């Protein structure tokens, strides 16, 4: 079957009416069903979440710290391929939604979570605290896929490996992996907390997904290179249990071959 990957198609919908967004979703769906067209990414930066939401998330992170309760860490996931209840039959086309930057503008939330983990682990290189600013992270997240690869690339190619509360600068691959693993675990928990507080779907995305789910001739899924814990939190909070159960596939980082 022809494949249509939905990537940043709704960037211009902010401020439009619900009727307008639904009309546009229906129009796009008709185009896909008619010709299987590939929708190219827009030039909208993936970090362009509303500044008010970014500031609010940062303030909550600073005030609450990075230590989360056992209850928040134990939040169950509702994403599971075994739970799929798709009604798709003999699909001619497929729409695969990415998560970060497509369903939700999350890249700024990821950046805040990384910096929260760096602060919690007291990361420093040459006496300076490790911190990823907006401009640098916008380049990094479009260059390297996956949380652990991002950190390893940064430490290997930019800042050098840092000191941390775990000890001096790691020199062996084993120690480097241990530091990155611990940072990623903490980053994911911080991210999940931020997502619960501020994440919402981009305009028009849920309307289009609902329209696709009414079409048995179009398969639909969500596929992401994001860490599974953070990915689950986003789709659980924003997409919802009913929609997820009706998708043909839901995949996060680690569910398939190596990421981008």
Residue, then its C-alpha position, 0 to 999 in steps of 0.5 A: x500500500x501507498x504510505x503517507x507520513x504526516x509531518x508538520x501539516x498543521x503548523x498554520x492552524x493556530x488561532x483558526x476556528x474549529x470548523x476551519x480546522x475540521x474542514x482542512x482535516x477533511x480536505x487533507x484526508x480526501x487528498x490522501x485517499x485520492x492520490x496517496x500524496x506525501x506531505x512534506x514537513x513545514x519549516x516551522x521549528x519543532x521547538x516553537x511551543x507557545x512561550x507562555x507554556x514553556x515558561x510555565x513548565x520551566x517555572x514548575x520544574x524549578x519549583x518542584x525539583x526533579x525528584x518525583x513521587x513513586x506514584x508518578x513513576x508507577x503511572x501505568x501505560x495504556x499503549x500496547x500492540x496486543x490491545x489494538x482493536x483496529x477496524x481497518x480492512x484491506x487498506x489502500x493507504x496508511x497515515x503514520x503520525x510522528x509524536x514530537x512536533x507532529x501530534x504535540x509540540x514537545x521539543x521545548x519540554x524535552x529541552x527543559x527535562x534534559x536541563x533538569x536532569x543535568x542540574x540534578x546530576x550536577x553536570x559540569x565541564x571545565x567548571x561550567x554547568x551543562x545546559x542546552x539553550x534553545x538555539x543549540x537544542x533546535x539543531x541537536x534535536x534535528x541532528x541526532x535521534x533518541x535521548x541517549x544518542x543525543x547526550x553521547x553525541x554532545x559529550x563526544x563532539x561538543x563539551x567533552x564528558x562531564x563531572x557529575x554527582x556520580x564521580x569524576x569524568x568517566x573514562x571507560x565506555x562502561x562508566x560513560x554508559x552508566x552516566x547516560x543511562x542514569x541521566x536518561x532515566x531522570x530526564x524521562x521522569x521529569x519529562x513525564x511530569x511536565x507533559x502531564x501539566x502542559x502538553x496538548x495536541x496541535x490544532x487539527x491533529x485530533x480531528x484528522x486522526x478521528x476522521x482517519x479512524x472512521x475510514x476502514x480503507x486507511x490504516x493509521x498509526x503513531x511511530x516515534x523514536x522517542x524513549x518509550x516512557x516519555x512517548x507513552x505519557x504523551x500519547x496517553x495524555x493527549x491522544x487518549x485510550x479509545x483512539x489508541x486502541x483503534x490504531x493499527x500500530x503504536x511504536x516508540x524508540x526500542x520497539x523496532x530497528x535503530x532510530x534515525 
